[in-house]
Amino acid sequence: MRDIAEAAQVSPANLYNYFQGKSEILFFCQDSSLDRLIAALEKVRCAKTSAAARLRQVIVSHLRCLLDEVEGSAAHLLTNALPLRQQRYLVAKRDRYELGVRNLIASGMRTGEFVSGDAALVARAMLGALNWSVQWFRPDGPMRAEEIAEKLAEYLIRGLLATADSLGRLASGRKTPLVVRRQVTEDAGKRVTVG
């Protein structure tokens, strides 16, 4: 608690006015982060842009929250250190956020903007990659959090896009048509039709 008080530039006694102990601080950090993530998801959920543009905004918001905006937002990796009641509350909230991301991906798959697949698996893989960034990101490193967020969003979404033309729509935010053009590629001498 002394280290936390020092980092927050308050006295330990003052910190105890707000929190009973470390687990309350951990809970507060995670709860606040989840509130921000869910608010960002709700904001883009109803936007009249492509699924790729909406997913991109969610990814950027997620990384900005974790790396730049909320100190302690990485606490979601430590929920097992909390009392069971608080764990259950945070897991339910985290699951709600994950479901929203999954629904956004599934929507893009239904319209043909994203390649079809297992939306739950894709969402978990993306969120896992985003959450792990707290392990390797360094504020004094060569890239700012905002740059990493933009580049990682582009990289993750590029793998979902059903057509190369969709990448331009990602940047512009235009909707992808429901009918996806067929693409023919060469794969080890065989013609493979995708779409």
N, C-alpha and C positions, 0 to 999 in steps of 0.2 A: 504494500500500500504506500510505503514511503517513496518507492521508485515512481509509482504512478502519480502521486501528488507532486513530486519534483518535475516530472514531464509535463504535468498540467499547470505547473507554476502556481500551485496552491499549497497551503499547509496540510499535513495529514489530518489534523483536527477538522479543517474546513471540508476536506474530502468526505470525512465520516458524517458530515451534515447531510450529504446527498446519497451516499451509498454505505450500506452496512459492511460490505466486504468485497473481495475481488470477484466473487461469482455474480454479484449484482452489477458490477461494472461490465463484466463480460456479457451478461444478459442485455444490459442497456445498449452496448455497442452493436450487438447482433440484431436486436429488435429494431433499432434505429436504421441500420443498414437495410434490413428487409423492408421497412416502410418505404425507404427511398427507391429500392429496386421495384417494388410493387407499384409505386406511384409512376415511375418511368414506363413500366409495362402498360399500365392503364392509359397513359397519355397517348402512346403509339397504337394501342389496340384498335382504336376507332379512327385512326388517320386514314385518309383517302389516298394512300400511296401503295406501292407494291409491297408484297410480303417481304421481299429482300430489303427494301428501304426501312420497313418497320423493324425487322430483325436486326438490321445494322444499328439502328438507334438504340435498341435494347442492349446489344453487346457493348456499344460505346458507353452507355449509361452505367452498365454493370461494372465495367473496368474503371471508369472514372470514380465511381463510388468506392471500390475496393482500394484503388491505388492513390487516389488524389483527394477525395472529399471527406471521408469519415475515418479518422484514426481508430484503429481497432475493429474495422469492418471485417478483417480476416478472422474474427472470432468465430465465424461459422465453422471453421475447421476444428474448433475446440469445444463444441457443445457438450461432449461427454463429461466435461469438467463441471457441468451445471447440475443442480438438483433436478430430479426426474420430472417434476411438474414444469419447470422452466424449459427443460429439454423438449418435452412433448409440445409445448406451446410453440417453440421456435421451429421444430420439425414440421408441424402443421402449416405454419406460415411459409416456410421454405418450400414445402410441397405445393402450396397454392401458387407460388411464383413459378416453380418448375412447370406446373400444369399450364400456366399462361404462356410460357415460352414454347412448350410442346404444341399447344394449340395454334400458335402463330406459325410454327414450322409445318404442322399438318395442313393448315390453310393453304400455304404455298404449294404443298404437294398436291392437294385436291385441284387447284387451278392449273397445275402443270408448270408453274413457274419454277418449282423445285423438283428434282428427280424424286420419284416415289421411293418410299422406304419406311423404316420404323422411326416415326417421329419421336417416340420416347427415347430411343437409343441415341438419336442425333442430338436431342436436347440435353441429355445427360453428358454426352461426350463434349458438347460445346461448353456447358456450365462447368464441367470438370476442368477443361483447359483454362477457362476464365478464372476460376477460383484458385487454380494452382499458380497463377501469375504473382500472387503475393509472396510466393517462395523465392522467385528469381528476380523480381523487379527491384531495382535500386534507384532511389530518387536522384542520386548523384551520377547515375549511369549515362550512357550516350543518348538515350531517347527519353523524352518526357512521357508521362502517363498518357497524355492526350494522343501523342503520336502512336504509341503502342496500341491504344484502343482503336484508332482508325485503321491501322495496318492489320491488326488481328481480326477486326470485323470483316474487312475485305477478304482476307485469306479464308476465314471460316465459311463465309457465305459463298465464295466462288465454287467451293466443292459441292454445294447444294444446287446450283443453278442448272436448269434443264437445257439451256441453250447458251452459246457464247454471246448471243445478242442480249441476253438478260443482264450481262455485266454492265452494259451501258445504262440499262434501266435502273440498276442499283444506284449508280451515281446520280441519275436524274430524278429518281423517285417515281418514274412513270409506272403505271400498271403493266404487268405482263399479260398478253392475251391468253384467253382460256385454251386456245388451240396452239399446241407447241409444234413448230416445224420439225420434220424428221431430219436427223443428221446422219450422214453416212461417213464412217471412218474406216481406215484400214487398220486391222489388228492382226499382225503376224500373217499377212497375205490374205486374210479373210475379210469380206465385207461385213461390217457390223452396223446394223441400223439401231439407232438410239432414239427413243421418243415415241 
